[in-house]
Amino acid sequence: MAASPAPLLLVIAGPAGSGKSTLCDRLLQEGREFSRVVTTTTRPPRPGETNGVHYHFFSAEEFRRRLAAGEFLEWARVHGDHEDRLYGTLRSSVIEPLEAGRNLVLNIDVQGVDNFRRIARENGTLRAALTTVFIVVDPGHMAERMRHRGQDGEPEIARRLQTAEIELREAPKFDFRIESRSRDEDFAALLGIIDRVRPLRGRLV
């Protein structure tokens, strides 16, 4: 029987401003045989965001209905300035594509990664595919990147920096860590991780 590579679920996390979204986007744009896991949120779309592409934008009522029906692999309540937002990953967005042999990339927070680790202990498909990567970035650079992005005011940036201090403590739990430098260097490091992991994700067919 010949060995063929099993599908890979690449889960990338890091503080706001770490560049994790940019890494995911570039991996998809350069034709690296990965598909995006589209996650779900109850926050409203930001300018330029498209439903079903950047997120599945659900009302709080729809989110809770699907949660009660057991449709989410993981979910979290994220505290904001005005009201809490719900975020989650639908089971159909992950398990079905992996079973079809597709490589997936997912950008979520560290709480979500913990949930994936827990589920992987019970789900063989997820356990065989899961690889976690944490982007480590200096807080000063994070603040600079967020200001350059221009999506958040100073109070929100300050809140995110406080959250980042907690998130950075989680870095040792990840399979791999990337010390963020330039965009090109970070992407090269990510490709290096993929090249290292793929030979280990073999399966008999």
Sequence and secondary structure as in RCSB ss.txt:
>XXXX:A:sequence
MAASPAPLLLVIAGPAGSGKSTLCDRLLQEGREFSRVVTTTTRPPRPGETNGVHYHFFSAEEFRRRLAAGEFLEW
ARVHGDHEDRLYGTLRSSVIEPLEAGRNLVLNIDVQGVDNFRRIARENGTLRAALTTVFIVVDPGHMAERMRHRG
QDGEPEIARRLQTAEIELREAPKFDFRIESRSRDEDFAALLGIIDRVRPLRGRLV
>XXXX:A:secstr
  EEE   EEEEE  TTSSHHHHHHHHHHTT SEEE   EESS   TT  BTTTBEE  HHHHHHHHHTT EEEE
EEE  SSS EEEEEEGGGTHHHHHTT EEEEE  HHHHHHHHHHHTT HHHHHHEEEEEEE  HHHHHHHHHHHT
 S HHHHHHHHHHHHHHHTTGGGSSEEEE   HHHHHHHHHHHHHHHGGGSEEE 
